[in-house]
Amino acid sequence: MFYLLSELLIYLVLAAALGFLLGWLERGKRGLGDLEGRVKREAQNTRNEHSALNNKIATVEAKLDHAKSDVLEARAAADKAGKDADAARAELLKARTEAEAIRGELDAAESRNGSLQAEASDARKQADSAAAELASTKQQIGKLEKELAQAKQAPAKAKDDIRSLEADLEAAQVELAAAREEMESSLGSKPSTAQAPAKTVAKAAARKPTAKPAATASKTTTAKASTKDDLKLIKGIGPVLEKKLNAMGIHTYAQIANMKAADLAKINEQLNFKDRHIRDDWQGKAAKAHQEKYGKAP
């Protein structure tokens, strides 16, 4: 039990440091110099806290025999939440394994493509763009790890948090599968069954949306927009999903804000969102973004 407590405390400290780092990266406009200084101070604080926590853990372990009666009651309440958290962590580890496999495939493809460097310069640029999307997806997975660690500290809310994390994790896995397909297409090579386990390939294929862009939305939502908005500003829409929505003729905040229920249902089914647009309130956020950008309601 105290080993688990130690692990949770360490994860909490590391998650806090990672949260500060990600926050500063997202606010990069404030200057890389200040960010580096803060990261170094946070890292030093983390090491100091880690050392202090190790000392405290040693003291707690010495008192373990006297605290067993109190721990038994808390353990019964935490067992169920722990099982759910372990299941979510297993799914997260699978997603990370798939991401590493995709990175390995990308490295192998770049190595094989060395002799065709001159002819494949355009394809390499597309691969770099796909790698950036993959990095963005991995950042989302990092955020999920932080949320998972926080969920473990609150057993009473763990069940609802884990359900939300599982939904976000599935969306991230869809992003990963789509990014992998785009990288393979841009490099002009097919994935090798020797480099990627059959289970991983099958799983990615199972998650691949089977949408037909031409029949996704009604005439009001698929009509070509005179302007193009940055749909990534809406929570839950990443670079890959933005491209898929663009392919369906959805380019603006107004189109999303004014979508009918039937159009949203088609998109939800074809892209396997599992009602993500409802949880993240796409229409409400799209209307707000349109109001802020154009000064009027969509």
C-alpha positions in Angstrom: 0.0 0.0 0.0 2.7 2.5 0.9 4.6 1.5 -2.3 1.5 2.6 -4.2 1.3 5.7 -2.1 4.9 6.5 -2.9 4.2 5.9 -6.6 1.2 8.2 -6.5 3.0 11.0 -4.7 5.9 10.8 -7.2 3.5 10.8 -10.1 1.7 13.8 -8.6 5.0 15.7 -8.4 6.0 14.8 -11.9 2.6 15.6 -13.2 2.7 19.0 -11.6 6.1 19.7 -13.1 4.9 18.5 -16.5 1.8 20.6 -16.2 3.9 23.7 -15.5 6.1 22.9 -18.4 3.2 22.4 -20.8 1.6 25.5 -19.6 4.7 27.6 -20.3 5.1 25.9 -23.7 1.6 26.9 -24.7 2.3 30.5 -23.6 5.5 30.6 -25.6 4.8 34.3 -26.4 6.2 35.3 -23.0 9.7 34.3 -24.1 11.8 31.2 -24.2 14.3 32.7 -21.7 11.8 33.1 -18.9 10.4 29.6 -19.7 13.9 28.0 -19.4 14.5 29.7 -16.1 11.2 28.6 -14.7 11.7 25.1 -15.9 15.1 24.9 -14.2 13.6 26.2 -11.0 10.6 23.8 -11.2 13.0 20.9 -11.9 15.1 21.9 -8.9 12.0 22.2 -6.7 10.8 18.8 -8.0 14.1 17.2 -7.0 13.9 18.8 -3.6 10.3 17.7 -3.1 11.2 14.2 -4.4 14.0 14.0 -1.8 11.7 15.3 0.9 9.0 12.8 -0.1 11.4 10.0 0.1 12.3 11.0 3.6 8.6 11.2 4.6 7.9 7.8 2.9 10.7 6.2 4.9 9.1 7.6 8.1 5.6 6.5 7.1 6.9 3.0 6.3 8.5 2.8 9.8 5.0 3.5 11.3 3.2 1.1 8.9 2.6 -1.6 11.6 0.8 0.9 13.8 -1.4 2.3 11.0 -2.7 -1.0 9.5 -6.1 -0.8 11.2 -6.8 2.7 9.8 -5.6 1.7 6.3 -8.0 -1.3 6.0 -11.1 0.9 5.9 -9.6 3.2 3.3 -8.3 0.3 1.2 -11.8 -1.2 0.8 -13.1 2.1 -0.6 -10.1 2.6 -2.9 -10.0 -1.0 -4.4 -12.8 -0.4 -6.9 -11.4 3.0 -8.0 -7.9 1.4 -8.2 -9.2 -1.3 -10.6 -10.9 1.2 -12.8 -7.8 3.4 -12.8 -5.6 0.4 -13.7 -7.8 -0.4 -16.6 -7.6 3.1 -17.9 -3.8 3.1 -17.4 -3.5 -0.1 -19.4 -5.4 1.5 -22.3 -3.1 4.5 -22.0 0.0 2.3 -22.1 -1.4 0.6 -25.2 -1.9 4.0 -26.9 1.7 5.0 -25.9 3.0 1.7 -27.4 1.2 2.4 -30.6 2.7 5.9 -30.7 6.2 4.4 -30.3 5.5 1.9 -33.0 4.4 4.6 -35.3 7.6 6.6 -34.5 9.6 3.5 -35.2 7.9 3.0 -38.5 8.5 6.6 -39.4 12.2 6.3 -38.6 12.5 3.1 -40.7 10.7 4.7 -43.6 13.0 7.7 -43.5 16.0 5.4 -43.5 14.7 3.4 -46.5 14.0 6.7 -48.3 17.6 8.0 -48.0 18.6 6.9 -51.5 15.5 8.8 -52.9 16.0 12.0 -51.0 16.2 14.3 -54.0 13.0 12.8 -55.5 11.1 12.7 -52.2 11.6 16.2 -50.9 7.9 17.1 -51.2 6.9 13.8 -49.5 9.4 14.6 -46.6 7.8 18.0 -46.0 4.4 16.3 -45.7 5.9 13.7 -43.3 7.3 16.5 -41.1 3.8 18.0 -41.0 2.4 14.7 -40.0 5.1 14.3 -37.3 4.0 17.6 -35.9 0.5 16.4 -35.7 1.7 13.2 -34.0 3.6 15.4 -31.4 0.4 17.4 -30.8 -1.5 14.1 -30.2 1.2 12.9 -27.8 0.8 16.1 -25.9 -2.9 15.4 -25.5 -1.9 11.9 -24.2 0.4 13.6 -21.7 -2.5 15.7 -20.5 -4.6 12.5 -20.1 -1.8 11.1 -17.9 -2.0 14.1 -15.7 -5.7 13.9 -15.4 -5.5 10.2 -14.6 -3.0 10.9 -11.8 -5.4 13.5 -10.4 -8.3 11.1 -10.7 -6.4 8.5 -8.5 -6.2 11.1 -5.7 -10.0 11.4 -5.6 -11.6 7.9 -5.4 -15.1 9.4 -5.0 -14.9 11.1 -8.4 -12.6 8.5 -10.0 -15.3 6.6 -11.8 -16.7 9.6 -13.7 -13.2 11.0 -14.4 -12.1 7.6 -15.7 -15.1 7.4 -18.1 -14.2 10.9 -19.4 -10.5 9.9 -19.8 -11.5 6.7 -21.6 -13.6 8.8 -24.1 -10.7 11.3 -24.6 -8.3 8.4 -24.9 -10.3 6.8 -27.7 -10.4 10.1 -29.5 -6.6 10.4 -29.1 -6.2 6.9 -30.5 -8.3 7.9 -33.5 -5.9 10.9 -34.0 -2.9 8.5 -33.8 -4.4 6.1 -36.3 -5.2 8.9 -38.7 -1.8 10.5 -38.3 -0.1 7.1 -39.0 -2.1 6.7 -42.2 -1.2 10.2 -43.3 2.5 9.6 -42.6 2.5 6.3 -44.5 0.6 8.0 -47.5 3.0 11.0 -47.6 6.1 8.7 -47.6 4.7 6.5 -50.3 5.4 3.3 -48.4 3.3 0.5 -46.9 3.6 -0.5 -43.3 5.6 -3.7 -42.7 4.0 -6.5 -40.7 7.4 -7.3 -39.3 7.8 -3.8 -37.9 4.2 -3.3 -36.5 2.5 -6.1 -34.6 -0.6 -7.5 -36.2 -2.7 -6.5 -33.2 -1.7 -2.9 -33.4 -2.5 -2.7 -37.2 -5.8 -4.4 -36.7 -6.7 -2.1 -33.8 -5.9 1.0 -35.8 -7.9 -0.2 -38.8 -10.8 -1.0 -36.6 -10.8 2.6 -35.3 -10.4 4.1 -38.7 -13.5 6.2 -39.5 -15.5 4.9 -42.5 -17.0 8.3 -43.4 -18.0 9.3 -46.9 -17.3 13.1 -47.0 -19.7 13.7 -49.8 -22.7 12.5 -47.8 -21.9 13.9 -44.3 -23.9 17.1 -43.8 -26.8 18.9 -45.4 -26.5 21.6 -48.1 -26.3 24.3 -45.5 -23.3 22.8 -43.7 -21.4 21.5 -46.8 -21.6 24.6 -48.8 -18.1 26.0 -49.5 -17.4 28.7 -47.0 -16.2 32.1 -48.2 -13.7 32.2 -45.3 -11.9 29.5 -43.4 -11.7 29.6 -39.6 -9.2 27.9 -37.3 -11.3 25.0 -36.1 -8.5 23.8 -33.8 -9.5 26.6 -31.4 -12.6 24.5 -30.5 -11.8 22.1 -27.7 -11.7 18.5 -28.9 -10.8 19.3 -32.6 -7.1 18.6 -33.4 -5.2 19.0 -36.6 -6.3 15.6 -38.0 -10.0 16.1 -37.1 -9.8 19.6 -38.6 -8.6 18.1 -41.9 -11.4 15.5 -41.9 -14.0 18.2 -41.2 -12.5 20.4 -44.0 -12.7 17.4 -46.4 -16.4 17.2 -45.5 -16.9 20.9 -46.5 -16.9 22.2 -42.9 -14.5 25.2 -42.7 -16.1 27.9 -40.4 -17.4 28.4 -36.9 -20.7 29.4 -38.3 -21.2 26.1 -40.1 -20.6 24.1 -36.8 -22.7 26.5 -34.7 -25.7 26.2 -37.2 -25.5 22.5 -37.7 -28.8 20.6 -37.4 -29.1 17.5 -35.2 -29.2 15.2 -38.2 -25.9 16.6 -39.5 -24.2 16.2 -36.1 -25.5 12.6 -35.8 -24.1 11.7 -39.2 -20.7 13.2 -38.4 -20.7 11.5 -34.9 -21.4 8.2 -36.5 -19.0 8.4 -39.4 -16.0 9.7 -37.4 -16.8 7.6 -34.4 -16.9 10.6 -32.0 -19.0 8.8 -29.4 -20.9 12.1 -28.7 -17.6 14.0 -28.2 -19.1 17.1 -29.8 -21.8 17.1 -27.1 -19.4 16.7 -24.2 -17.1 19.4 -25.5 -20.0 21.7 -26.6 -18.7 22.2 -30.1 -21.7 24.3 -31.2 -21.5 26.6 -28.2 -17.8 27.1 -28.5 -18.1 27.6 -32.2 -20.7 30.3 -31.7 -18.6 32.0 -29.1 -15.5 31.9 -31.3 -17.5 33.4 -34.2 -18.8 36.2 -32.0 -15.3 37.1 -30.8 -13.8 37.0 -34.3 -16.6 38.7 -36.3 -18.4 40.7 -33.7 -21.8 39.2 -34.4 -23.8 36.0 -33.9 -23.3 33.2 -36.5 
